[in-house]
Amino acid sequence: MLRLAKHVLTLAFALSVVAFAGVLSASAQSGDGWTVLLDGKDTSGWDQVGETNWRSEDGAIVADKLTSKGAAHLVSKDKYKDFVLHVEFWASDDANSGIYIRCQDAKNITDKSCYEANIFDQRKDPTYGTGGIVHFVEVKPIRKSGGKWNTYEITAKGRDITVVLNGEKTAELRNGLFAEGPITLQHGAGTIKFRKVAIKPL
């Protein structure tokens, strides 16, 4: 009985630590220097390029029906140079999405005129799939994000860009091709949900 009680207490303590860490993580992007760009309620702070059914649903911005020929994007109204970007997203297994940074043309967005942290579990060439930076950094081993909530922490400082997926560094790049530009959230296929996007300029 004593051993069982100790086990229960240990489990309770572990759960409380996890819960506390979750609170810290949730509030960490709301402190000094952080700006919430997307809170899951509306897209009024973003411009739209391409056509899809962006909408607020259950505390997230959701898209699952692309109607334009190319991908659709939510585009930040401001340009950013050096920053830490926090993104909480849910993707279906067949989703094609991504976080684009330092885009050079806010109306003509491609993975060759921005850096794209990919969200694409079923990409034909999986080396640039989820967790990679398309055309620049392959991801090994292959990561999967489908069917669950995930976090991206993307840091851009000068020529250095780091991508962290669910607490694990998946891509690191030193490249000076794109120095500044808006951020975009892409919907290319499947279902994508964005619950929170926050940024801290460096």
C-alpha positions in Angstrom: 0.0 0.0 0.0 2.8 2.4 0.9 4.6 1.6 -2.4 1.3 2.3 -4.3 0.9 5.6 -2.5 4.4 6.7 -3.4 3.7 5.8 -7.0 0.5 7.9 -7.0 2.3 10.8 -5.5 5.2 10.6 -8.0 2.7 10.4 -10.9 0.7 13.4 -9.5 3.9 15.4 -9.2 5.0 14.5 -12.7 1.7 15.6 -14.1 1.8 18.9 -12.2 5.2 19.6 -13.7 4.0 18.9 -17.2 0.9 21.1 -16.6 3.1 23.9 -15.2 5.5 23.6 -18.2 2.5 23.8 -20.5 1.3 27.0 -18.8 4.8 28.5 -19.1 5.0 27.5 -22.8 1.6 29.0 -23.5 2.4 32.3 -21.8 6.0 32.5 -23.0 4.9 34.1 -26.3 2.8 36.7 -24.5 5.6 38.3 -22.5 7.9 41.3 -23.2 8.7 41.8 -26.8 6.2 39.3 -28.1 3.3 40.3 -30.4 0.5 37.9 -31.2 -0.2 38.0 -34.9 -2.9 35.4 -35.0 -5.1 34.2 -32.0 -7.4 31.8 -33.7 -10.4 34.2 -33.8 -10.0 36.1 -37.1 -7.7 37.0 -39.9 -8.2 40.7 -39.9 -4.5 41.4 -39.3 -3.5 39.5 -42.5 -3.9 40.0 -46.2 -5.1 37.1 -48.4 -3.5 35.9 -51.6 -5.2 33.1 -53.4 -8.6 31.7 -52.6 -9.5 29.2 -49.9 -12.1 29.0 -47.1 -10.2 30.5 -44.2 -12.5 30.6 -41.2 -12.5 30.6 -37.4 -13.5 27.2 -35.9 -13.0 25.9 -32.3 -10.3 28.5 -31.5 -8.3 28.1 -34.7 -8.1 29.5 -38.2 -9.0 26.7 -40.5 -8.8 26.1 -44.3 -9.8 22.9 -46.1 -11.2 23.8 -49.5 -8.8 25.5 -51.9 -10.5 27.2 -54.8 -7.6 29.0 -56.5 -5.3 27.3 -59.0 -2.2 27.9 -56.8 -1.8 27.8 -53.1 -3.6 30.4 -50.8 -1.7 32.4 -48.2 -2.4 34.6 -45.2 0.2 37.3 -45.5 1.4 39.5 -42.6 0.9 43.2 -43.2 4.3 44.1 -41.8 7.8 43.0 -43.0 10.2 41.3 -40.6 13.9 40.9 -40.6 15.3 39.3 -37.4 12.9 37.5 -35.2 11.7 34.5 -33.3 8.4 33.1 -34.7 6.1 30.8 -32.7 3.4 28.9 -34.7 0.9 26.3 -33.4 -0.6 24.3 -36.2 -2.7 21.1 -36.9 -2.4 19.4 -40.2 -4.2 16.5 -41.8 -2.1 13.6 -43.1 -2.5 14.9 -46.7 -2.0 18.6 -45.9 0.3 20.7 -48.0 1.2 23.9 -46.0 4.1 25.8 -44.8 5.4 28.9 -43.0 7.0 31.3 -45.4 9.4 34.0 -44.1 11.2 37.0 -45.6 9.1 36.9 -48.7 10.3 39.2 -51.5 6.9 39.8 -53.1 3.8 39.8 -50.9 1.5 39.2 -53.9 3.5 36.6 -55.7 4.6 34.1 -53.1 6.7 31.1 -54.0 9.2 28.8 -52.2 11.9 30.3 -54.4 11.3 33.9 -53.3 10.9 33.1 -49.5 12.3 30.7 -47.0 9.6 28.0 -46.4 9.5 25.9 -43.2 7.5 23.0 -44.8 4.4 21.2 -43.5 4.0 18.4 -46.1 4.1 14.9 -44.8 3.3 13.3 -48.1 5.7 15.4 -50.3 6.9 13.3 -53.2 10.5 14.2 -52.3 10.3 13.8 -48.5 13.8 15.2 -48.0 12.2 18.6 -48.1 9.1 17.6 -46.2 7.8 18.6 -42.8 10.6 20.3 -40.7 12.8 21.1 -43.7 13.5 24.4 -45.5 12.4 23.9 -49.1 15.3 24.0 -51.6 17.8 24.7 -48.8 17.8 22.2 -45.9 16.8 18.5 -46.1 15.2 17.0 -43.0 16.6 13.7 -41.7 15.0 11.5 -40.3 11.6 12.2 -41.9 9.2 13.9 -39.6 5.4 13.6 -39.5 2.9 16.2 -38.3 -0.4 14.9 -39.5 -3.4 14.4 -37.2 -2.0 16.3 -34.2 -1.1 19.8 -32.8 2.5 20.8 -33.5 4.7 23.8 -32.8 7.2 25.6 -34.9 9.8 27.9 -33.5 11.6 29.7 -36.3 14.5 32.0 -35.6 15.9 34.3 -38.2 18.9 36.4 -37.3 21.1 37.9 -40.1 22.1 35.0 -42.3 21.2 32.3 -39.8 17.8 30.6 -39.8 16.9 27.8 -37.4 13.7 25.7 -37.5 12.6 23.8 -34.4 9.6 21.4 -34.7 8.0 20.2 -31.5 11.1 21.1 -29.5 13.5 19.4 -31.9 15.8 21.3 -34.2 15.1 20.0 -37.7 16.8 22.6 -40.0 19.7 25.1 -39.7 20.6 27.4 -42.5 23.2 30.1 -43.1 22.2 32.0 -46.2 21.8 35.7 -47.1 19.5 35.4 -50.1 16.5 37.0 -48.4 17.0 39.6 -45.7 13.5 40.9 -44.9 9.9 40.5 -45.9 6.4 39.5 -44.7 5.4 36.1 -43.1 2.8 33.9 -44.7 0.7 30.9 -43.7 0.0 28.6 -46.6 -2.9 26.3 -47.6 -2.1 24.1 -50.5 -4.0 20.9 -49.9 -5.8 19.0 -47.1 -6.8 20.6 -43.9 -4.6 23.1 -42.0 -5.4 24.8 -38.7 -3.4 27.7 -37.1 -4.2 28.2 -33.4 -1.6 30.8 -32.6 1.1 32.8 -34.3 3.4 35.1 -32.3 6.6 37.0 -33.1 9.4 38.6 -31.2 11.7 40.9 -33.2 15.4 40.5 -32.4 
